[in-house]
Amino acid sequence: MTTATRMDVPLGDVTLAADRSGAGEPVTVLLHAGVCDRRSYRAMIEQLDTPGAKVAYDRRGFGETPPSAGGFAHVDDLRALVGTVANGPVWLVGSSIGGAVALDLALTSPELVAGLVLFAPAVSGAPEDAELDPDTRRHVRDLEEAFERGDLDEVNRIEVRVWLDGPGEPEGRVGGAARELARAMNAIVLANGDENVGGSGLDTWARVEDIDVPATVAYGSLDLPALGERCEELGRRMPRARLVCLDGVAHLPYLEDPATAAGVVRRATASLGRSGGAG
């Protein structure tokens, strides 16, 4: 069993809460989704037998890291954290918005990044006018109504239903400890307010061809179809990307199927610069 050690990483007016498992290089830094915190990766890390230390941390406003009033960018925090936890380039595992932060660092500080493993990443500067499928449109409407009522419990229920189960799947498809954890993590995000602060202001989407590091872009077959399409475009445009479609999982595969997610990371770090098509 992997033993994680609590770390505190002071950054100006805030201290990032982190867990470090294992030791040595290369270090793998894990960046959580916008509805999660560092706990979302714990089950996957338990099954991740790759060399080097693993560091999962809570960004500002998530988990045990308090929010900040502004004047920061998550990519700057990541850059500082990498300088604290590693002596050389790191592997970045990023999910959703965490993937956007990872891509921003790979674009602006490629010397710090050995490679990327991205689970349905957001991308700074990506267009938001993608056509949503009918199931997702219905959930978006329900979310807007719940926000208007100030019903954060209902917002949490709907968001977990979309991101964990998948927008077109039955509610409760993923149950047990994974669902309880998803609701607990997202409750903190909602209580802290706007999870969208700390953006880089970069147009990374326009420059993904310049991100010349080994990259695996993975998405679940039950995720929002628009996000699958984005991943496929990233797989085409990034020069050293490998595209992987994970059958039978949604947006948070490391929560519902940690072994499969760990396998994605393991294969990516073992193959280094190998590129190719869908896996």
LINMO-V44682 format. One record per helix or strand. SS is the DSSP state (H for helix, E for strand). FROM is the first residue (numbers start at 1). TO is the last residue. Records with the same first field share a line. If there is no record, write none. Layout:
SS: FROM-TO ; FROM-TO
This chain:
E: 4-11 ; 14-21 ; 28-31 ; 54-57 ; 90-95 ; 113-119 ; 214-220 ; 241-246
H: 38-46 ; 74-85 ; 97-108 ; 110-112 ; 134-149 ; 152-165 ; 176-192 ; 204-210 ; 225-237 ; 253-256 ; 258-271
